[in-house]
Each structure stands twice: as structure tokens, then as C-alpha cells.
């Protein structure tokens, strides 16, 4: 492999903001935020969906704001019920 062309990998804390679950994974992602977790400082990346909150993995249905999207679509295209 060529030297000095690969990004540096380090432990990063990914925080699911929906379930408040934390995952520490080696990653190359760039972030300005940091967090102290279990006595160590980690770069922080906030995510909306992870394996702890995704319906496929958790088995729970999520109600996203689809009602507003449907009404907006119907209004935009002048569709009457």
C-alpha cells in the first residue's frame, strides 16, 4: 500500500439521539464535537437512526410525520378526497 494516502482511523462515539444509545466504533469521520464517556474523550457524531432505533432491528413501528407530508402532497397537486 502507498504511504500517507489513507485517512487515520480512531475510536469515535456515535450517539443515537432517538434512543440515547452510544456506540464506539473505529471511524475516519471528521467532527468538531467531543464527549467524555467512561473516563475517556471521544469525537462525537450524533445520528438519528441506528440499530437500536431502526424498526427492522428493534421490531417497533415508528410514526414519522407522514400525515403532514401526505397533506402537503395533496394540496400541492390539488387532490381532493
C-alpha positions as semicolon CSV with decimal commas, in nm:
position;residue;x (nm);y (nm);z (nm)
1;X;0,000;0,000;0,000
2;X;0,108;0,356;-0,059
3;X;0,206;0,557;0,245
4;X;0,032;0,873;0,366
5;X;-0,276;0,846;0,140
6;X;-0,514;0,673;0,381
7;X;-0,713;0,867;0,642
8;X;-0,635;0,796;1,005
9;X;-0,883;0,578;1,191
10;X;-0,965;0,633;1,557
11;X;-1,240;0,536;1,805
12;X;-1,546;0,759;1,760
13;X;-1,862;0,765;1,974
14;X;-2,182;0,755;1,770
15;X;-2,485;0,866;1,975
16;X;-2,838;0,775;1,865
17;X;-3,039;1,084;1,962
18;X;-3,369;0,892;1,945
19;X;-3,285;0,621;2,200
20;X;-2,983;0,784;2,372
21;X;-2,775;0,474;2,291
22;X;-2,396;0,500;2,245
23;X;-2,173;0,305;2,005
24;X;-1,793;0,327;1,994
25;X;-1,661;0,235;1,650
26;X;-1,333;0,294;1,469
27;X;-1,402;0,558;1,207
28;X;-1,239;0,821;0,985
29;X;-1,530;1,066;1,012
30;X;-1,440;1,429;1,089
31;X;-1,624;1,605;1,370
32;X;-1,571;1,910;1,591
33;X;-1,772;1,781;1,889
34;X;-1,621;1,569;2,167
35;X;-1,772;1,386;2,464
36;X;-1,633;1,227;2,779
37;X;-1,760;0,869;2,802
38;X;-1,644;0,627;3,072
39;X;-1,348;0,849;3,159
40;X;-1,216;0,894;2,803
41;X;-1,268;1,172;2,549
42;X;-1,409;1,066;2,212
43;X;-1,507;1,256;1,898
44;X;-1,890;1,267;1,890
45;X;-2,121;1,201;1,594
46;X;-2,498;1,230;1,651
47;X;-2,719;1,004;1,439
48;X;-3,098;0,990;1,410
49;X;-3,130;0,621;1,325
50;X;-2,915;0,329;1,439
51;X;-2,969;-0,040;1,507
52;X;-3,126;0,049;1,843
53;X;-3,396;0,272;1,689
54;X;-3,450;0,132;1,337
55;X;-3,783;-0,057;1,307
56;X;-3,621;-0,353;1,131
57;X;-3,383;-0,421;1,421
58;X;-3,595;-0,303;1,714
59;X;-3,925;-0,457;1,599
60;X;-4,112;-0,137;1,687
61;X;-4,306;0,079;1,444
62;X;-4,211;0,446;1,430
63;X;-4,461;0,710;1,346
64;X;-4,278;0,968;1,143
65;X;-4,459;1,282;1,037
66;X;-4,613;1,122;0,727
67;X;-4,952;1,285;0,783
68;X;-4,811;1,628;0,713
69;X;-4,630;1,503;0,402
70;X;-4,946;1,347;0,258
71;X;-5,150;1,661;0,318
72;X;-4,876;1,875;0,162
73;X;-4,865;1,648;-0,145
74;X;-5,245;1,656;-0,185
75;X;-5,250;2,035;-0,151
76;X;-4,965;2,077;-0,399
77;X;-5,133;1,865;-0,668
78;X;-5,485;1,980;-0,587
79;X;-5,610;1,631;-0,500
80;X;-5,946;1,618;-0,325
81;X;-6,055;1,331;-0,101
